[in-house]
Amino acid sequence: MHQIRYFLAVAREGQFTRAARECRVSQPSLSRAIMQLESELGGPLFRRGPGPAQLTELGAMVEPFLSAILNTAQTAKSTARHFSGAKN
């Protein structure tokens, strides 16, 4: 899940450094997680270089799916906490 959070933060912030700060991780850790996600998905998700990090075609294609996954996971976590609290 952290790889998805990091990806979405970079997409939103346009910078790996700002995204790392937002996610409260080091920039190298965030970059490694993004590289692992890119490996799993089969290609680069961002154009890196001078200026802001921009989504590649693959990054733009998967962004709505990854956003939906994160939202669903957060809803599931909230539901589980509510359920556990109601049982106690």
N, C-alpha and C positions, 0 to 999 in steps of 0.2 A: 504494500500500500504506500510505503514511503516513496517509492520511485514515481508513482502516479502523482502524489502530492508535490514532489519536487518538479516534475515535468510541468504541471499546471502553474506552479509558482514562476518558473522561468518564462513560460508562455505569457503570463500576466504581466510580469515585471520587465521583461525584455533584457534582463541581465542576470547572469549566474550569481554574481556577488550579492545583489539585492535579494534574489530569491533565497540564497543560503541564509541570509540574515533573517528574512521572514520566517523561514522554516526552522531557524535556530540550530543550524548545523554548519560545519565548516564548508567553505567553497569546494575544496578538493573532495570531500565526502559527497556533496551534491553532484559534482561532475562525474564521479565514479558511478553513482546510482543512475544518472542519465545515460551514461555509456552502456551500463548493463541493460537498461530498458531498450536502448537502440539495438543492442545485440539480439535481444529477445524478439524485437519487432522487425528486424531485418534491414535496418537502414538508419541514416541520420535523421533526427527529429528537428534539429536546429541548424541554421547556417551560422557558423561561428566566424568571427573576424572583427575587424574594427566596427564600432557601432553596436547597435542593439542586436541581441540574438533574435533571429527571425525563424519562424516555423518553416520547415521544408514542406514540400507537397505531402509527404508521408505524415509529418507532424500535424499539419492542418487536417488531414484525413482522420487521424486517430484521436485528436483532441476532444471531440464531442463524446466519443465512446469512453475515454478515460475519465472525463468529467462526470459522466453518468455513473461509472463504476464507483468513483469516490463518493458521490452523493448517495448512492444506494448503500454503500458500506457505512456511511455516517448515520443513515436512517436505521439500518439494522442494529448498529451499536446503541443508538438512542432507544430503540424499541426494546432491546435486551435489557438495558439498564432500568427502563421503566417497569418491565415485567419482573425483574429481580427485586426491585424496590417494592412492588405491589405484593409480592409473595411474603415479604418479611414483616 
